[in-house]
Amino acid sequence: MTESPREDTSPHLSAEPAEAPVEAPVSFDTLALDAKLLRAVADSGYTKMTPIQAKAIPIVLDGRDVMGAAQTGTGKTAAFTLPLLQKMLRHENSSASPARHPVRALVLAPTRELADQVANNVKAYAKHSKLRSMVVFGGIDMKPQTAELKTGVEVLIATPGRLLDHIEAKNCNLGQVEYVVLDEADRMLDIGFLPDLQRILSYLPKQRQTLLFSATFSPEIKRLAESYLQDPILVEVARPNATATNVEQRFFSVDNDDKRAVVLKLIRERALTQAIVFVNSKLGCARLARSFERDGLRTNALHGDKSQDERLKALEAFKRGEVDVLVCTDVAARGLDIADLPAVFNFDVPFNAEDYVHRIGRTGRAGASGLAVTLVSRDDTRLISDIEKLIKKKIELEPIELDDARTRREPRAERPRRDEDDGDRARSQPAPTESQPAPARSHVASPRKASADPFFDRPYEPSATAAPVWEASVSSAPSSARISSPNIKPKRRVAALFGERKAVEQDE
């Protein structure tokens, strides 16, 4: 991969580390954007550009390929959406013919939730123009997507698997695509989408502008860029794999059995209104959500086994504030934009260190402060070491006290019924009278009373006349007595392999 010499002369093209001083925010009005787009940006409540937007938008407007590395939550979506919409405005028209609305921009995202979120942002920025956009992803029926594709769209946001389904069904033609965006490309590689990406890119014209954006920047991503980007310009506003500086990161050393109690304690002490709790397994996600429900929290679960409709409804309920705690797997670790989310809990330390960066990126977005708590057990030493290497920071484990019995209360369904036998004994005793108060309950075992019959105090003495039952030979009984059912075949004696006079019984 070669970098353009323009990086040395233009302030927008240089790659700066996270520790470098950041210039004052620049207004969107300074960009060469159409009034329709500026109006849509203002409607969304944005006035100043983030660093990634200030660096990337001018480069994209110049028609250059871009490799953008920035922390999650820094506005990468607008960094590629606004310049692409600006360049496509020359194609906008009000014709009803699908041929006048071919796919000109393709945005690929790794998860359905991220694809849906990007589509919402594109619609918001293009609402004052005549450009059409839509999203396609799996988990739902293809027929409505097919019908909308047939009407023609300029901007198509898709997950790789579902897009290939539509391509094979000849529902969309990508022969006129001019712009391609690979969003969260590292995640697409992690979950095995590289073959699908290669197939999709083979359908596209060779002459196109390709943008690659990601929160992490691994060597695999650089190799992908070398294969599919032409003379790309590297744009960094943070050190690769860096975590947001406005997120308070805490690591507590706890036992696995105390993790739920720690989450409840911190939610109460910090007065957290909402939180996302990340776990590593789908089964653990569902179980933990039910446990939080029994603790009195409004909880919902989000994992891959749920239908797409259930996942979208869970996210919308959480964004509306109808859910206190959203327990989810890494399906929600990337790209989800939830405004003013105060805290994220890593109930389980992620297996992949890069997922830690994405998980805690759900809080502290757009310059807001946030809290990221990771619960570390004694089995997580290697995983914590991987996170230290990635973020290049020493992690200090903190102890936490759980002296509040209300915090460590057991689930209602799991509490042992300690007083059940005591209650039965109490019901069998006569009710105490006023002259005879109820005896105090004691857990000390009462001394055993002496037996009235001395026979039961004598030690066991085996009988000298009768043989034990377990030593009685079955073969001593007559064959007629041993065959209790006509369905059982009689046995015959055959010669044994060893011993001249020994015999064994074998089924006929």
C-alpha positions as CSV (number, residue, x, y, z in Angstrom):
1,M,0.0,0.0,0.0
2,T,1.3,3.4,-0.9
3,E,0.4,6.7,0.6
4,S,-0.1,9.9,-1.3
5,P,2.5,12.6,-0.8
6,R,-0.4,15.0,-0.2
7,E,-0.4,13.7,3.4
8,D,2.7,15.8,4.1
9,T,1.3,19.1,2.8
10,S,-2.4,19.1,3.8
11,P,-3.5,19.1,7.4
12,H,-6.5,16.8,6.5
13,L,-4.3,14.0,5.2
14,S,-1.9,13.5,8.0
15,A,-2.3,10.6,10.5
16,E,-2.1,12.0,14.0
17,P,-1.9,10.0,17.2
18,A,-4.5,10.2,19.9
19,E,-2.2,12.2,22.2
20,A,-1.6,14.9,19.6
21,P,-3.3,18.3,20.2
22,V,-6.7,18.5,18.5
23,E,-7.7,21.6,16.7
24,A,-10.9,23.4,17.6
25,P,-14.1,21.9,16.1
26,V,-14.9,23.2,12.6
27,S,-18.4,24.0,11.5
28,F,-20.1,22.0,8.7
29,D,-20.7,25.3,6.9
30,T,-17.0,25.5,6.0
31,L,-17.4,22.4,3.8
32,A,-18.4,22.4,0.1
33,L,-21.7,20.7,0.9
34,D,-25.1,21.4,-0.7
35,A,-27.6,23.4,1.2
36,K,-29.9,20.4,1.3
37,L,-27.3,18.4,3.2
38,L,-26.4,21.2,5.6
39,R,-30.1,21.6,6.4
40,A,-30.3,17.9,7.2
41,V,-27.3,18.1,9.4
42,A,-28.7,21.0,11.3
43,D,-32.0,19.1,11.7
44,S,-30.0,16.3,13.3
45,G,-28.6,18.7,15.9
46,Y,-25.0,18.8,14.7
47,T,-23.1,22.1,14.2
48,K,-19.4,21.2,14.6
49,M,-17.5,18.4,12.9
50,T,-15.7,15.6,14.9
51,P,-12.0,15.1,14.1
52,I,-12.6,12.1,11.8
53,Q,-15.2,14.1,9.9
54,A,-13.0,17.1,9.5
55,K,-10.2,15.0,8.1
56,A,-12.1,12.5,6.0
57,I,-14.8,14.5,4.3
58,P,-12.5,16.7,2.2
59,I,-10.5,13.7,1.1
60,V,-13.7,11.8,0.0
61,L,-14.9,14.9,-1.8
62,D,-11.6,14.9,-3.7
63,G,-12.4,11.3,-4.9
64,R,-9.6,9.6,-3.1
65,D,-9.8,6.1,-1.4
66,V,-9.6,6.4,2.4
67,M,-8.6,4.1,5.2
68,G,-10.3,5.7,8.3
69,A,-9.3,4.6,11.8
70,A,-11.1,6.3,14.6
71,Q,-12.6,5.3,18.0
72,T,-16.1,4.1,17.9
73,G,-18.7,6.8,18.5
74,T,-16.7,9.6,16.8
75,G,-19.0,10.0,13.8
76,K,-17.5,7.7,11.2
77,T,-21.0,7.3,9.6
78,A,-21.4,10.9,8.8
79,A,-17.7,11.0,7.6
80,F,-18.5,8.8,4.7
81,T,-22.3,9.5,4.2
82,L,-22.2,13.2,3.7
83,P,-19.5,13.4,1.0
84,L,-21.0,10.5,-0.9
85,L,-24.4,12.0,-0.9
86,Q,-22.9,15.3,-2.1
87,K,-21.3,13.6,-5.0
88,M,-24.5,11.7,-5.9
89,L,-26.7,14.8,-5.9
90,R,-25.9,15.3,-9.6
91,H,-27.8,12.0,-10.3
92,E,-30.9,12.9,-8.3
93,N,-34.2,13.0,-10.2
94,S,-37.9,12.6,-9.5
95,S,-38.5,9.9,-12.2
96,A,-40.5,6.9,-11.2
97,S,-38.6,4.6,-13.5
98,P,-36.3,2.2,-11.7
99,A,-33.7,2.6,-14.4
100,R,-33.2,6.2,-13.4
101,H,-32.3,5.1,-9.8
102,P,-29.6,2.5,-10.1
103,V,-27.4,1.5,-7.1
104,R,-24.6,4.0,-7.1
105,A,-23.3,3.7,-3.5
106,L,-22.9,0.4,-1.6
107,V,-22.3,0.3,2.2
108,L,-21.5,-3.1,3.8
109,A,-21.8,-3.6,7.5
110,P,-21.1,-6.8,9.6
111,T,-24.3,-6.9,11.7
112,R,-28.0,-6.3,11.1
113,E,-28.2,-3.7,13.9
114,L,-25.3,-1.7,12.5
115,A,-26.7,-1.8,9.0
116,D,-30.1,-0.6,10.2
117,Q,-28.5,2.2,12.1
118,V,-26.4,3.4,9.1
119,A,-29.5,3.3,7.0
120,N,-31.4,5.5,9.4
121,N,-28.5,8.0,9.3
122,V,-28.4,8.0,5.5
123,K,-32.2,8.6,5.4
124,A,-31.8,11.5,7.8
125,Y,-29.0,13.2,5.8
126,A,-30.8,12.6,2.4
127,K,-34.3,13.5,3.5
128,H,-34.3,16.9,1.7
129,S,-33.0,15.4,-1.6
130,K,-34.5,13.0,-4.1
131,L,-31.9,10.3,-3.5
132,R,-33.4,6.9,-2.4
133,S,-31.8,4.5,0.1
134,M,-32.7,1.2,1.7
135,V,-31.2,-1.5,3.8
136,V,-31.2,-5.3,3.4
137,F,-30.2,-7.8,6.0
138,G,-31.1,-11.4,7.0
139,G,-33.5,-12.7,9.6
140,I,-36.6,-11.3,7.8
141,D,-38.5,-12.1,4.6
142,M,-36.8,-11.2,1.3
143,K,-40.0,-10.4,-0.5
144,P,-40.5,-6.8,0.8
145,Q,-36.8,-6.1,0.2
146,T,-37.1,-7.4,-3.3
147,A,-40.1,-5.2,-4.1
148,E,-38.3,-2.1,-2.8
149,L,-35.1,-3.0,-4.7
150,K,-37.2,-3.3,-7.9
151,T,-38.3,0.3,-7.6
152,G,-34.7,1.5,-7.7
153,V,-32.4,2.9,-5.0
154,E,-29.2,5.0,-5.2
155,V,-27.7,4.0,-1.8
156,L,-27.9,0.4,-0.7
157,I,-26.8,-0.6,2.9
158,A,-26.5,-4.3,3.4
159,T,-25.0,-7.2,5.3
160,P,-22.8,-9.4,3.1
161,G,-24.9,-12.6,3.4
162,R,-28.3,-11.1,2.5
163,L,-26.8,-9.1,-0.3
164,L,-25.4,-12.2,-1.9
165,D,-28.9,-13.7,-1.7
166,H,-30.3,-10.8,-3.6
167,I,-27.5,-10.9,-6.2
168,E,-28.0,-14.6,-6.8
169,A,-31.7,-14.0,-7.2
170,K,-31.0,-11.2,-9.6
171,N,-32.9,-8.7,-7.5
172,C,-30.3,-6.0,-7.8
173,N,-27.6,-4.9,-10.3
174,L,-24.3,-3.6,-9.0
175,G,-22.9,-2.7,-12.4
176,Q,-23.2,1.1,-11.9
177,V,-21.8,1.3,-8.3
178,E,-19.4,4.2,-8.0
179,Y,-18.8,4.2,-4.3
180,V,-18.2,1.4,-1.8
181,V,-17.9,1.6,1.9
182,L,-16.7,-1.2,4.2
183,D,-17.8,-0.2,7.7
184,E,-16.4,-2.0,10.7
185,A,-14.3,-4.1,8.3
186,D,-12.3,-5.8,11.1
187,R,-15.5,-7.2,12.5
188,M,-16.5,-8.6,9.1
189,L,-13.1,-10.4,8.9
190,D,-13.5,-11.7,12.5
191,I,-16.8,-13.4,11.8
192,G,-15.7,-14.9,8.5
193,F,-17.1,-12.6,5.9
194,L,-13.9,-12.3,3.8
195,P,-15.1,-14.8,1.2
196,D,-18.4,-13.0,0.9
197,L,-16.6,-9.7,0.6
198,Q,-14.4,-11.0,-2.2
199,R,-17.5,-12.3,-4.1
200,I,-19.4,-9.1,-3.7
201,L,-16.4,-6.9,-4.8
202,S,-16.0,-9.1,-7.9
203,Y,-19.5,-7.9,-9.1
204,L,-18.5,-4.2,-8.8
205,P,-16.9,-2.1,-11.5
206,K,-13.1,-1.8,-11.3
207,Q,-13.3,2.0,-11.4
208,R,-14.8,3.0,-8.1
209,Q,-14.0,4.9,-5.0
210,T,-13.6,2.6,-1.9
211,L,-13.7,3.7,1.7
212,L,-12.7,1.5,4.6
213,F,-13.6,2.6,8.1
214,S,-12.9,0.7,11.3
215,A,-12.4,1.4,15.0
216,T,-9.5,-1.1,15.1
217,F,-6.6,-1.3,12.6
218,S,-5.1,-4.8,12.5
219,P,-2.6,-6.1,9.9
220,E,-5.4,-8.1,8.3
221,I,-7.2,-4.8,7.6
222,K,-4.1,-3.4,6.0
223,R,-3.8,-6.4,3.7
224,L,-7.5,-6.0,2.7
225,A,-6.9,-2.4,1.9
226,E,-3.9,-3.3,-0.3
227,S,-6.1,-5.7,-2.3
228,Y,-9.1,-3.5,-2.9
229,L,-8.2,0.1,-2.4
230,Q,-6.2,2.2,-4.9
231,D,-3.6,4.5,-3.4
232,P,-5.6,5.0,-0.2
233,I,-4.9,7.8,2.2
234,L,-4.7,6.8,5.9
235,V,-6.7,9.0,8.2
236,E,-6.3,8.5,11.9
237,V,-7.6,10.6,14.7
238,A,-6.7,8.2,17.4
239,R,-4.0,5.6,18.0
240,P,-5.2,2.3,16.5
241,N,-7.2,0.2,19.0
242,A,-7.2,3.0,21.5
243,T,-10.1,3.4,24.0
244,A,-12.0,6.7,24.5
245,T,-10.3,9.0,27.0
246,N,-13.7,10.2,28.3
247,V,-14.7,6.7,29.5
248,E,-13.9,5.7,33.1
249,Q,-12.5,2.2,33.0
250,R,-12.7,0.1,36.1
251,F,-11.6,-3.5,36.6
252,F,-12.9,-5.4,39.7
253,S,-11.6,-8.8,40.9
254,V,-14.7,-10.8,41.8
255,D,-15.8,-14.5,42.0
256,N,-18.2,-15.7,39.3
257,D,-20.9,-16.2,41.9
258,D,-20.7,-12.5,43.0
259,K,-20.8,-10.9,39.6
260,R,-24.5,-10.2,39.5
261,A,-24.3,-8.7,43.0
262,V,-21.5,-6.4,42.0
263,V,-23.6,-5.1,39.0
264,L,-26.6,-4.5,41.3
265,K,-24.3,-2.7,43.8
266,L,-22.8,-0.4,41.3
267,I,-26.1,0.4,39.6
268,R,-27.5,1.5,43.0
269,E,-24.4,3.3,44.2
270,R,-23.9,5.2,41.0
271,A,-27.6,5.8,40.5
272,L,-27.3,4.5,36.9
273,T,-30.5,4.9,34.9
274,Q,-29.5,2.5,32.1
275,A,-26.7,0.1,31.4
276,I,-25.7,-2.5,28.9
277,V,-24.3,-5.8,30.3
278,F,-22.2,-7.9,27.9
279,V,-21.8,-11.7,28.2
280,N,-20.0,-14.2,26.1
281,S,-22.8,-16.8,25.5
282,K,-26.4,-16.8,24.3
283,L,-27.5,-19.1,27.1
284,G,-25.8,-17.0,29.8
285,C,-27.4,-13.9,28.3
286,A,-30.9,-15.3,28.6
287,R,-30.3,-16.6,32.1
288,L,-28.8,-13.3,33.4
289,A,-31.6,-11.3,32.0
290,R,-34.1,-13.5,33.9
291,S,-32.1,-13.0,37.1
292,F,-32.1,-9.3,36.8
293,E,-35.9,-9.4,36.2
294,R,-36.2,-11.2,39.6
295,D,-34.1,-8.5,41.1
296,G,-36.6,-5.9,40.1
297,L,-34.9,-4.4,37.1
298,R,-36.6,-3.9,33.7
299,T,-34.5,-6.1,31.6
300,N,-34.3,-7.4,28.1
301,A,-31.9,-9.8,26.3
302,L,-30.3,-9.4,22.9
303,H,-28.5,-12.3,21.3
304,G,-28.2,-14.1,18.0
305,D,-30.9,-16.7,18.6
306,K,-33.6,-14.0,18.7
307,S,-35.4,-13.1,15.5
308,Q,-34.6,-9.8,13.8
309,D,-37.9,-8.3,14.8
310,E,-37.3,-9.2,18.5
311,R,-33.8,-7.7,18.4
312,L,-35.0,-4.4,16.8
313,K,-37.9,-4.2,19.3
314,A,-35.5,-4.8,22.2
315,L,-33.2,-2.0,21.0
316,E,-36.0,0.5,20.4
317,A,-37.4,-0.2,23.9
318,F,-34.0,0.4,25.4
319,K,-33.5,3.6,23.5
320,R,-36.9,4.9,24.6
321,G,-35.9,4.2,28.3
322,E,-38.4,1.5,28.8
323,V,-35.7,-1.0,29.7
324,D,-33.1,-0.4,32.5
325,V,-30.6,-3.2,31.7
326,L,-30.0,-4.6,28.2
327,V,-28.1,-8.0,28.5
328,C,-26.5,-8.8,25.2
329,T,-23.8,-10.7,23.5
330,D,-21.2,-9.2,21.1
331,V,-24.0,-8.9,18.5
332,A,-24.5,-5.4,20.0
333,A,-20.9,-4.6,20.6
334,R,-20.3,-2.8,17.3
335,G,-21.8,0.4,15.8
336,L,-24.9,0.8,18.0
337,D,-25.4,4.4,18.8
338,I,-27.4,4.9,22.0
339,A,-27.4,8.5,23.1
340,D,-26.3,9.3,26.7
341,L,-25.7,5.7,27.7
342,P,-24.1,6.1,31.2
343,A,-22.5,2.7,31.7
344,V,-21.4,-0.6,30.2
345,F,-20.6,-3.7,32.2
346,N,-18.4,-6.6,30.9
347,F,-20.0,-9.3,32.9
348,D,-17.7,-11.7,31.0
349,V,-14.3,-10.6,29.8
350,P,-14.5,-10.9,26.0
351,F,-12.5,-13.7,24.3
352,N,-11.3,-11.2,21.6
353,A,-9.4,-8.3,23.0
354,E,-10.6,-6.0,20.2
355,D,-14.2,-6.6,21.3
356,Y,-13.3,-4.9,24.6
357,V,-12.7,-1.7,22.7
358,H,-16.0,-2.0,20.9
359,R,-18.0,-2.9,24.0
360,I,-16.9,0.1,26.0
361,G,-17.4,2.3,23.0
362,R,-21.2,2.0,23.5
363,T,-20.8,4.6,26.3
364,G,-19.1,7.9,26.2
365,R,-20.2,8.7,22.7
366,A,-20.0,12.1,21.0
367,G,-17.8,13.6,23.7
368,A,-20.0,12.5,26.7
369,S,-18.6,10.8,29.7
370,G,-19.2,7.2,30.5
371,L,-18.4,4.3,32.8
372,A,-17.0,0.9,31.7
373,V,-16.8,-1.8,34.4
374,T,-15.1,-5.2,33.7
375,L,-15.6,-8.0,36.2
376,V,-12.6,-10.2,36.3
377,S,-12.4,-13.7,37.8
378,R,-9.3,-15.8,38.4
379,D,-9.8,-17.6,35.1
380,D,-9.5,-14.4,33.1
381,T,-5.8,-13.7,33.5
382,R,-4.9,-14.5,29.9
383,L,-7.8,-12.4,28.5
384,I,-6.9,-9.4,30.6
385,S,-3.3,-9.7,29.4
386,D,-4.5,-9.6,25.8
387,I,-6.4,-6.4,26.5
388,E,-3.4,-4.8,28.1
389,K,-1.3,-5.6,25.0
390,L,-4.0,-4.1,22.8
391,I,-4.7,-0.9,24.6
392,K,-1.0,-0.6,25.8
393,K,-2.0,0.2,29.4
394,K,-1.4,-1.6,32.6
395,I,-4.7,-2.9,34.1
396,E,-5.0,-2.6,37.9
397,L,-7.6,-5.0,39.5
398,E,-9.6,-3.5,42.3
399,P,-11.3,-5.4,45.1
400,I,-14.9,-4.6,45.9
401,E,-16.8,-5.2,49.2
402,L,-20.2,-6.8,49.2
403,D,-21.3,-6.2,52.7
404,D,-24.9,-5.3,51.9
405,A,-27.2,-8.3,52.2
406,R,-29.8,-6.8,49.9
407,T,-27.2,-6.6,47.2
408,R,-26.3,-10.3,47.5
409,R,-29.8,-11.6,47.8
410,E,-30.5,-14.8,46.1
411,P,-33.1,-15.2,43.3
412,R,-36.5,-16.1,44.5
413,A,-36.6,-19.3,42.6
414,E,-33.1,-20.4,43.9
415,R,-33.5,-19.7,47.6
416,P,-33.3,-22.9,49.7
417,R,-36.4,-23.7,51.6
418,R,-34.6,-23.9,54.9
419,D,-37.7,-23.7,57.1
420,E,-39.9,-26.2,55.3
421,D,-39.1,-29.1,57.7
422,D,-39.3,-26.8,60.7
423,G,-42.7,-25.7,59.6
424,D,-44.0,-29.2,59.3
425,R,-42.8,-30.0,62.8
426,A,-44.4,-26.9,64.1
427,R,-47.7,-27.8,62.5
428,S,-47.6,-31.3,64.1
429,Q,-47.1,-29.8,67.6
430,P,-50.0,-28.5,69.7
431,A,-50.5,-24.8,69.7
432,P,-48.9,-23.1,72.8
433,T,-51.3,-21.7,75.4
434,E,-50.9,-18.5,77.5
435,S,-49.6,-20.5,80.5
436,Q,-47.2,-22.5,78.3
437,P,-45.3,-20.2,76.0
438,A,-43.9,-21.4,72.7
439,P,-40.5,-23.1,73.0
440,A,-37.6,-21.2,71.5
441,R,-36.4,-22.6,68.2
442,S,-32.9,-24.0,68.4
443,H,-30.6,-25.4,65.7
444,V,-28.7,-27.6,68.2
445,A,-29.5,-31.3,67.8
446,S,-31.3,-32.8,70.9
447,P,-29.7,-35.8,72.6
448,R,-31.0,-39.2,71.4
449,K,-33.4,-40.9,73.7
450,A,-32.5,-44.4,75.0
451,S,-34.4,-47.2,73.2
452,A,-37.1,-48.9,75.3
453,D,-36.4,-52.4,73.8
454,P,-32.8,-53.7,74.6
455,F,-32.9,-55.9,71.4
456,F,-32.3,-52.9,69.2
457,D,-29.2,-51.9,71.2
458,R,-27.4,-55.2,70.6
459,P,-24.8,-55.3,67.8
460,Y,-25.5,-57.2,64.6
461,E,-24.9,-60.9,64.7
462,P,-25.1,-62.9,61.4
463,S,-27.2,-66.0,61.4
464,A,-25.1,-69.2,61.5
465,T,-27.8,-71.4,59.9
466,A,-29.1,-69.6,56.8
467,A,-26.8,-68.4,54.0
468,P,-27.0,-64.8,53.0
469,V,-29.5,-64.1,50.3
470,W,-26.9,-62.5,48.0
471,E,-24.8,-65.7,48.1
472,A,-27.6,-68.0,47.2
473,S,-27.0,-69.6,43.8
474,V,-29.5,-69.0,41.2
475,S,-28.7,-72.2,39.5
476,S,-29.8,-74.2,42.6
477,A,-33.4,-73.4,41.8
478,P,-35.2,-75.7,39.4
479,S,-35.3,-74.5,35.8
480,S,-39.0,-74.4,35.8
481,A,-39.0,-72.0,38.8
482,R,-36.4,-69.8,37.2
483,I,-38.3,-69.3,34.0
484,S,-41.0,-66.9,35.0
485,S,-42.0,-65.8,31.5
486,P,-42.6,-67.7,28.2
487,N,-40.6,-65.0,26.5
488,I,-37.4,-65.9,28.3
489,K,-35.3,-68.5,26.5
490,P,-34.0,-71.4,28.6
491,K,-30.3,-71.7,29.1
492,R,-28.2,-74.7,28.4
493,R,-24.8,-75.7,29.9
494,V,-21.9,-75.6,27.5
495,A,-18.2,-76.4,28.0
496,A,-16.0,-73.5,29.1
497,L,-12.8,-72.5,27.3
498,F,-10.7,-72.9,30.5
499,G,-11.1,-75.7,33.0
500,E,-12.2,-79.2,32.2
501,R,-15.1,-79.5,34.7
502,K,-16.2,-75.9,34.7
503,A,-19.2,-74.8,32.7
504,V,-20.9,-71.5,31.9
505,E,-24.4,-70.8,30.9
506,Q,-25.0,-69.3,27.5
507,D,-28.2,-68.1,25.8
508,E,-29.4,-70.3,23.1
